Amino acid sequence: MAEEQSIAQMMQDMGKRAKVAAAELALASTDAKNKALLEAAGALKKNVRTILEANEKDLDYGREKGLSDAMMDRLALDRSRIIAIAKGLEAIAELPDPVGDTIAEWDRPNGLNIARVRVPLGVIGVIYESRPNVTADAGALCLKAGNAVILRGGSDSLHSSSAIHACLLEGLRTAGLPEDAIQLVATRDRAAVGEMLTMTGMIDIIVPRGGRSLVERVQSESRVPVFAHLEGICHVYIDGAADPQKALDIAVNAKMRRTGICGAAETLLVDESAEAIAIFVIGALLDAGCEVRGDDAMMALDDRVKPASDDDWKTEYLDAVISARFVSGVEGAISHVAENSSGHTESIITEDTETAETFLRKVDSAIVMHNASTQFADGGEFGMGAEIGIATGRIHARGPVGLEQLTSFKYQVRGTGQTRP
Amino acid sequence: MAEEQSIAQMMQDMGKRAKVAAAELALASTDAKNKALLEAAGALKKNVRTILEANEKDLDYGREKGLSDAMMDRLALDRSRIIAIAKGLEAIAELPDPVGDTIAEWDRPNGLNIARVRVPLGVIGVIYESRPNVTADAGALCLKAGNAVILRGGSDSLHSSSAIHACLLEGLRTAGLPEDAIQLVATRDRAAVGEMLTMTGMIDIIVPRGGRSLVERVQSESRVPVFAHLEGICHVYIDGAADPQKALDIAVNAKMRRTGICGAAETLLVDESAEAIAIFVIGALLDAGCEVRGDDAMMALDDRVKPASDDDWKTEYLDAVISARFVSGVEGAISHVAENSSGHTESIITEDTETAETFLRKVDSAIVMHNASTQFADGGEFGMGAEIGIATGRIHARGPVGLEQLTSFKYQVRGTGQTRP
């Protein structure tokens, strides 16, 4: 109880300090923010040894705890990973500063000039798991957009994150920016997360970065608005008017380029009239080492196709597995997507522009594509620079969450003495 | 308990039907939506007598309940008020449809074309008090932006709201749109509000329209994101370089034009160097019938000035009362605002552009003005057409919430067969 109270108090205190820092940061120059990022990158390079020592402690802790090999790999740093983190900071320094941009401007008949101008969002809470690089990536992105950030990393990576955080603080200090701009929750106590999720009035947005169970907890418990996606059940629909080679290239790329990312395709829909293309594409997926789980008609095409269960249509495999079925044209595809998609990314393959436009208009997902691989669902590929994640919510940010999505706006009204009649 | 369960069930059912209607409405043509609005306006005009009879029942109920004169006035309808409501619907039909607008579009080096396109927000919950006209205004605005809406009016206006709602349904039917697009919670049970506030996954945004206690309850209890402002503690700052006549005109207009609106000024700040202007402006406010509560220096200027307490700097009077104090230049004004403002609207009066720009940049409110009355803080005055309210939050909507703010967006990506390397 005393412990819980002190965690609550600690978090409240961090929240207050973040708000003060956010007010200062909102007015910081682009130069100062970039200097902090570049100096932090320099500190990372200079302190490789210290960071690796800290990482060694985390790896010891992880071994004792019996973490899986995959988790140990996510946790592990080496010189090249640290250099990559530093380069990430330098890349964010290169991005244009969104703060102060005029988004829209117009004049009123009474002579008032009205401008909608970008300002920082305020205070961002980032809750993540074992990858220590998120400390730098998320901290830097929030900073560049003029926000204060409270970082709550996984307990497994506490030492590594702290060592990386120390480099960010060195950057802030050198640039003359408040150290409270990037705070790290330095406790393994999980009560800190629960506290963050209720800090309305102090934290403006929570961004969870990690596996399904983390995102699910944050989405269900948070009183603070959340930018996230729970899963990416992405669809590729091959229309009757598809170019067979494009269909094959895109389907195989969408599924197999990287199977573990949220933009990977999980379900292949094929127009009933495109049986020949289906044989061609399914064969290529199977040849590429992908397991295909199909409806009866798909199973009839290739005896390597396994039967799909009802659950398969709502499953994010994140693996070399795809569900596949025939649908009745683009409307059948749209219905299937409406019922089963997680609202992340869907793509139609067709040479018929009208059919494509129907799909692009009617499918209600964050990202809808025509003749392109769902694996392009990424802030970098969209030209936004770095992203902190992909959101499937409908409020404020939808799709890749980059610098612009980490801002709010205000109205500046310029008059010459106008009063309202 | 059984009653509570049935309210919960009723609301869940309404939520599900709203989601189905929202999916249909998202694809409805502008013509169909406009037809629904115009037919509803026609139905209102045709059914004036029925609506007045329903209103009479509410007024009887209100008299029995002993409602105040002000509340009875808000509740009361007459022919001209009903005609005004109908004209409001016609005006919303005239506004451009935001759905389908391309907000941004760009090409990538690999040839992908990316467009950010406006789509409806989804399902909006509107919780309001005794004014029955909100039924039509809010219903129409949500409809025009392609959203389904669940309206929960004050229990005092249940009959009037139901009669107006029937006209909206007639409009939807005639236009071939789903009646579930505009649903009215037809119960006086307050549990319905509590239920709405927890319907994440069914309701995308809650908009409370009413007094402070309603907004406070919604903001503190809602699990669904909220567009609202709790209060409008708006400031007018008269700089040392202000034009005295502009200062007087704007200060008197900002306070006295209508004292009961959220954009009315509540505090006057004057630069220490502008004592002569202060005498001039304070005198005009007092002469206009405004009570002035000042610091010692203000009291020394005019013996009609009453002493301000500490609370006065954080009070929204919504009445002919203003607090007034001297500050040390624009930085003093910015500090006072940062400490006391509700983040709604603030205005600086000065002929010095540089000082004005400092104020516009540094003050972190939804609307910041230069040489203009705070009473312009209004969607109509901004040229947005009708508004559903003003938001002081930082997420999604800030400032006037009009049609555009009631939309979300999605990305449409058009390719020619691109796969990700």
Chai-1 contact restraints between the chains, C-beta under 6 A:
chainA,res_idxA,chainB,res_idxB,connection_type,confidence,min_distance_angstrom,max_distance_angstrom,comment,restraint_id
A,R108,B,G383,contact,1.0,0.0,6.0,A-B,restraint_1
A,L112,B,A372,contact,1.0,0.0,6.0,A-B,restraint_2
A,I114,B,F382,contact,1.0,0.0,6.0,A-B,restraint_3
A,L121,B,R394,contact,1.0,0.0,6.0,A-B,restraint_4
A,G122,B,R394,contact,1.0,0.0,6.0,A-B,restraint_5
A,D204,B,R394,contact,1.0,0.0,6.0,A-B,restraint_6
A,P225,B,P225,contact,1.0,0.0,6.0,A-B,restraint_7
A,P225,B,I395,contact,1.0,0.0,6.0,A-B,restraint_8
A,K246,B,G417,contact,1.0,0.0,6.0,A-B,restraint_9
A,D249,B,T419,contact,1.0,0.0,6.0,A-B,restraint_10
A,I250,B,T419,contact,1.0,0.0,6.0,A-B,restraint_11
A,N253,B,T419,contact,1.0,0.0,6.0,A-B,restraint_12
A,R257,B,R420,contact,1.0,0.0,6.0,A-B,restraint_13
A,L360,B,Q412,contact,1.0,0.0,6.0,A-B,restraint_14
A,A366,B,K410,contact,1.0,0.0,6.0,A-B,restraint_15
A,I367,B,Y411,contact,1.0,0.0,6.0,A-B,restraint_16
A,V368,B,Q412,contact,1.0,0.0,6.0,A-B,restraint_17
A,M369,B,V413,contact,1.0,0.0,6.0,A-B,restraint_18
A,H370,B,R414,contact,1.0,0.0,6.0,A-B,restraint_19
A,N371,B,G415,contact,1.0,0.0,6.0,A-B,restraint_20
A,N371,B,T416,contact,1.0,0.0,6.0,A-B,restraint_21
A,N371,B,G417,contact,1.0,0.0,6.0,A-B,restraint_22
A,A372,B,L112,contact,1.0,0.0,6.0,A-B,restraint_23
A,A372,B,V413,contact,1.0,0.0,6.0,A-B,restraint_24
A,A372,B,G415,contact,1.0,0.0,6.0,A-B,restraint_25
A,A372,B,Q418,contact,1.0,0.0,6.0,A-B,restraint_26
A,S373,B,T419,contact,1.0,0.0,6.0,A-B,restraint_27
A,S373,B,R420,contact,1.0,0.0,6.0,A-B,restraint_28
A,Q375,B,R420,contact,1.0,0.0,6.0,A-B,restraint_29
A,F376,B,R420,contact,1.0,0.0,6.0,A-B,restraint_30
A,F382,B,I114,contact,1.0,0.0,6.0,A-B,restraint_31
A,G383,B,R108,contact,1.0,0.0,6.0,A-B,restraint_32
A,R394,B,L121,contact,1.0,0.0,6.0,A-B,restraint_33
A,R394,B,G122,contact,1.0,0.0,6.0,A-B,restraint_34
A,R394,B,D204,contact,1.0,0.0,6.0,A-B,restraint_35
A,R394,B,S408,contact,1.0,0.0,6.0,A-B,restraint_36
A,I395,B,P225,contact,1.0,0.0,6.0,A-B,restraint_37
A,I395,B,H396,contact,1.0,0.0,6.0,A-B,restraint_38
A,H396,B,I395,contact,1.0,0.0,6.0,A-B,restraint_39
A,H396,B,H396,contact,1.0,0.0,6.0,A-B,restraint_40
A,R398,B,S408,contact,1.0,0.0,6.0,A-B,restraint_41
A,G399,B,Y411,contact,1.0,0.0,6.0,A-B,restraint_42
A,S408,B,R394,contact,1.0,0.0,6.0,A-B,restraint_43
A,S408,B,R398,contact,1.0,0.0,6.0,A-B,restraint_44
A,K410,B,A366,contact,1.0,0.0,6.0,A-B,restraint_45
A,Y411,B,I367,contact,1.0,0.0,6.0,A-B,restraint_46
A,Y411,B,G399,contact,1.0,0.0,6.0,A-B,restraint_47
A,Q412,B,L360,contact,1.0,0.0,6.0,A-B,restraint_48
A,Q412,B,V368,contact,1.0,0.0,6.0,A-B,restraint_49
A,V413,B,M369,contact,1.0,0.0,6.0,A-B,restraint_50
A,V413,B,A372,contact,1.0,0.0,6.0,A-B,restraint_51
A,R414,B,H370,contact,1.0,0.0,6.0,A-B,restraint_52
A,G415,B,N371,contact,1.0,0.0,6.0,A-B,restraint_53
A,G415,B,A372,contact,1.0,0.0,6.0,A-B,restraint_54
A,T416,B,N371,contact,1.0,0.0,6.0,A-B,restraint_55
A,G417,B,K246,contact,1.0,0.0,6.0,A-B,restraint_56
A,G417,B,N371,contact,1.0,0.0,6.0,A-B,restraint_57
A,Q418,B,A372,contact,1.0,0.0,6.0,A-B,restraint_58
A,T419,B,D249,contact,1.0,0.0,6.0,A-B,restraint_59
A,T419,B,I250,contact,1.0,0.0,6.0,A-B,restraint_60
A,T419,B,N253,contact,1.0,0.0,6.0,A-B,restraint_61
A,T419,B,S373,contact,1.0,0.0,6.0,A-B,restraint_62
A,R420,B,R257,contact,1.0,0.0,6.0,A-B,restraint_63
A,R420,B,S373,contact,1.0,0.0,6.0,A-B,restraint_64
A,R420,B,Q375,contact,1.0,0.0,6.0,A-B,restraint_65
A,R420,B,F376,contact,1.0,0.0,6.0,A-B,restraint_66
